[in-house]
Each structure stands twice: as C-alpha cells, then as structure tokens.
Amino acid sequence: MTADPDQNPIDPPSGPADVSPTHDLLLRDDECFLRHVDGSVQRLPVARWRGESRDPADRIFDEELVSRCAGATIDLGCGPGRFVAALTARDRVALGVDHSRAAVAETRRRGAVALCRNIFDRLPGEGRWQNVLVMDGNIGIGGDPTRVLRRAADLIEAAGVVHVELDPDVEHVDHQTVRLESGSAVGPWFRWARLGVLGLEDAARESALAVRSIRRISEREVAELVSR
C-alpha cells in the first residue's frame, strides 16, 4: 500500500496498540512520515536515526551523549542501534532493546548487542544499569511518558542516570494517536506522546526520579534523571 503524505487519514483508529509498530518502515525507506489523526503529517529524521546524517549538529549530539555514558548502558527503543554501536566501539558494556526484528538485526550487524523485546518485559540486569537511554522521542512509547520513566527507574542502579530527550516544542505532555507512513507502506495507528520540560517534572516525581540537569545540545534538549 502506497502512502500519500498529503492525503487525509482514511479512518480514525478504533483501538491503538499499547506500543508502537516496528521500525521496519524506517529501515526500508529513505523517507518516512508520522501521520496524525487530524491529517497533519511530520517528516521523520530517518537519516539521523540510522546514523547516516551529514549534519554536524547530529554528530555533535551523538558524541556528547555517548561521552556521558561512562558505565554500562541500556538503550530503550534502540532502533538501528547507532548509540549501542558507538558505545560498543568504545569498549563499554551496552545493550539495545527494540521490538522490531529488523532494527535488532541492524544493531547486531553494527557489531553491537540487542534484544528483540518489548521494553516493559523482563530485561537483563534490572536494577544494575548505570545508564538508561530514552532518545529520539522514545519517551512517548505507549503514549505514557510516566510509564516509560518508571520502567527506566526499575533498570538503573542506585547511582544510575536516565538520559531522556525532550521535545522543545512542548511544555507539558502532548498525547497523540499516530501512524507511520512511507512510500511503500502504511503502519497501524498507535498511541504516542511528546514530553516537555514542565511535563518532565511531574512524570519524574511520579516515577521516583529527580531531574538532575537539562542540557541543550545542538538545539536538542536532554534531561538527566536520578533516583530520589
């Protein structure tokens, strides 16, 4: 089925899934879009997520984030695995988790370790990870940022850090129902969310986490959360 980015949605979703669909569209096509139920369409930064961006700002962002993960790191929703591969190349313990088989296969192709699993399922090393990555909008998985942060809080050790990318265009929480579209396919509707700085404070408190810092890197915002 071919997607037309300018076409209005066919039908509103009747029962969005609990987690997002696979990243297969992002790995197969060079262009991918996020369709909202109101008909609006957002072009997704596929090249950035694949680690193929030629924008120096994207390289600066990735390098600084990786440099701040000195200990064992788990990447929730790792996608094609650019962060896990970068950490592995620096001889750091790193694990990617994604429910897309294609994404996990790509991460492994890069020489990194990844599991094909829902991030809310039982994972290795629970309570012992020094860093948890929630990047590229993955705080919105399942449409519930608080649930994602609670999951991250379960994974870190007492002195661990949760690194969360925020949406600078949102103040609190923007709940959405969306679907992925590319030139070759249309995915199912699913729940998603965007999280801003003010929403982060509430979500962190409900997850027994505290905001240690918020940094702006290459016009993107990343928060560091620690256990209360």
N, C-alpha and C positions, 0 to 999 in steps of 0.2 A: 504494500500500500504506500503510495507516494504522498508525502506531506506538502502542503502549500502553506508557507509561513504567513500569507496574507488572508488565508481562509478563516472564517469564523468557526468556532468549535461546533461539532456535529450535535452532540448531546451533552448535557451536564452529567457528571459522574453520579452513579447511584450508590456506590459503596467503595470509596477509595481504600486502597490497600494500606496495611499498617506500616510498611516500609516502602522505599522507592523501588522502581523496577531496576533491572540490571543496567550496567554501563555499556552494554553491547553496542548501542547506537553510537555512543561517544567513541568507541574503539573502531567502529566500522566506517563511519562517515566523517569527512573533514568539517562539515557544518552540522550543528545540532541546535535545536531551539527548545525553549521552555514555553509551552502554551498554558495560559491561564484561562479559567472558565469564563472570564469576561471577554475573551477573544484576543487579548493583548499577547504579544509574542516577544520573547527575550532571547537574543543570540547568546549562546553559551561559549565560554573561553576554552574550547576543546584543546587547542594547541598548548595552552598553559597547563591544563590538567594532564596532558600526555608528556609534559616536559619538553615540548618542541617549540615553545615560544621563543621568538627572536627579540623580544622586548627586554632591554637590560633591566628594567624595573622588576620583571618577573624573576630574573636570575638573582637579583639582589635580595628579593623577598625570600626565595627558597634557601639561599646560602645563609642568611641571617637566622632563619628559623632552625635550620639543621644545626647551626653552630650553638644554639641554645639548648640542644638536647644532648647533654653530655653522657647520660646514662641510658639504660635500657628503655626503649621507646616502642609503644604500640600505636599504630595509625588506624583509627576507626573510619571505615569507608575509604580505604586506601586507593581505590580506582586503579589506574595503570601502574601505580607504585613508585612515583618519582621520589617521594620523601624516603620511603623504605630503602630504595636502591641507593640513594645518596648517603644515608646513614650507614648502610652495609659497607659501602665503599670506604668509609672512614673507620672501619673495623669496630662499629658499635652494634650492640645487640638491638635488632629491630624486627618487628612483626607487623605485617599488614593484614587487615581483616576486611573482607568485602563479600557480599553475597552474589556477586557476578563471577561466574566461572571464567569468562573471558578476561575480566580485569585481573583476577588472581593469576591466570596463565601468563598475562603480560608482565605482571610483577615478578613472577618466577623467571621469566625469560630474561629479565634485567639482572638476574643473579641474586635476588632478594627472597625472603621467606614470607609467604602469605597463606592465609586460611580462607577457604570459601565458606563463610558462616555469617549468620545474622549477628550484628554486634550485640544484641541483647541475649544471645545464647551464652552458655558457659564457654569461657575463653582461658587459654593457658596463663598462668602466672597472676591470677586475680589477687589484687592487694599487694603486688610486689613490683609493679612497673614504676619507673622513675619519671617517665613522661608519657602523657597520652595526647595524641594529636587529633583535633577535630577541625580540619581545614576545609577550604573550598566549599563552604556552605553546608557541610555535613552536620552542623548543629541542628539543621532543620529536619533530619531524618525522622520519619513518622509524624511530622507536624507538631512535635512536642520537645522543644529545647530543654525543658527541665528534666524530662526522662533521659535524654542523652547525657546531660551533665551528671545525673545520678549514676548512670552506668559508668561514666568516666571516673567518678568518685570511688566506685567499687574497685576499680582497677589499679589505682595508684597506691604506692606505699605511703607511710605517714608523712614523709618529707617530699612526696612527689608533686609534680606540676601538671596541670591540664592546660594545654595551649588551644585556645578557641579563636577562630577567625570570626569577626563580627561583620555585620552589614552596615556601612557608614550611612546608608540612605534610610535606615530605620532607627527610630528612637527606642521603642519598646519591643513588641513581638508582632510580626505580621504573619498571620496564619493564612495558608494558601492551599488550593487544590489545583494541581498542575499535571501536565504530562510531557514526556519527551517526544520530540518530532525531529526527523531528519529527512533527507531527500529520498530515502528508501523505505522508511518505516514510521509508524506511529505507535508509541507505547501506551499503556493503560494510565488512567487517571490515578493520582496518588496524593496523599497529604504531605505538605511540606511547610516550612516556616523560615522566616528570616528573623535574626536576633540583633537588636541594637544595644547600645551601652546601658540605657536605663532598664531595659528588659533583662540584661545580664545580671544586674544586682539582685533582682528578685529571684531569678532562676538559680543563681549560685547559692543564695541563702536557703532556698528550699532543698538544695542538694547537699547541704552541709559543707559547702565550699565558700571560700572568701576570695575576693578579687585582689590579687597582689599588685598587678600593674596592667596598664593598657598602653600598647605601643603602636605607633603609626609607622609602617614600613612600606615604602613605595606606594603611598596613598591607600594602603590597606590597613585595617586595624586588627590587632591580635591581643587578646587578653591572656594573662597568666593567672590561673586559679590554683589555690592550695587548700588543703583540708583545714577546717576551722579548729 
